[in-house]
Each structure stands twice: as structure tokens, then as C-alpha cells.
Amino acid sequence: MVTLTLAIEVQQPDGGLLQVLLDPSAVPLLPATQVIDFTANLPLHNYRLRILDEIDRALASDDIPQEVPGGLRYHVKLLAPLRPGHRYSVALDSQTGTTLDDGTGSALNEQRFEFHTDGEREKDVPVKRGPPKRHRRGS
């Protein structure tokens, strides 16, 4: 049985291309980008790939999966760029049911990988609240 490997590819600010093999035991540092490509060494079926923020919310994106010989290429264009200095996760799990498979019908376990974005973390902007409500007193 072949083990699933998932790689991430992003454009660096200097124009170079950064390719990293995702590994649950290592947390890569990536540029804060809006376009990410993933490649898998197996043709996956019944899967979904999502990028999650620090509180496990899926980031909105336009995705284009493409089967390639012996694998999968998955292009993600986020609607908003990743934020500098933040932690994100890549979740690869089943679209329906409990398992995804490797294209030959062999079940694969859910995969989850973390990565951080480089740069200084921006402070969150506090939510502005309107003036306090005035309560009317009954007569």
C-alpha cells in the first residue's frame, strides 16, 4: 500500500516558488498568500480539502481540483489573503460518509496538517459597539 503524501506550493514575495511536503510532525512557515496549490501522490475520491483558521473555521475560496497521472493537483484561491503571523490547518477528509479513498478503493484516514504564516501578527481590530441602549421606565 502506498502512503498518501500531500505537498503545498506557494509563490514567494520575491517571485520564487516554495514547495513543502506537509508532515504532521513539522509545521512549515509560509508567506501570507491568497493562492495555494496542493499536490497528492494518489488520485483521491470522495474527499474534500479545506483550509481552516485558528478557530477551525473554513476559509472561503474558489477551488479547482484536477486529476493528474498518478495523483491530484488542487488549486485554491482564497477570497481574502492569509493573515501574517497566524496559524492555519489543512484538513483532508471525506466529502460524504466516513472515509475517503486512494482511487483504488482503499480507505484512507482523515489527514490534518498545520502551517504558520510569516510576518508580524497584526492586532485584531476590536469590534465597535454602538452607544449603550437607554431603557425606558414604565409610567
Secondary structure, DSSP 8 states (H G I E B T S, - for coil): -----EEEEEE-TTS-EEEEE-BTTB--EE---SEEEEEESS--BSEEEEEE-TTS-B--EEEEEEEETTEEEEEEEESS---TT-EEEEEEEESSSS-EE-SSS-EE--EEEEEEE-S--------------------
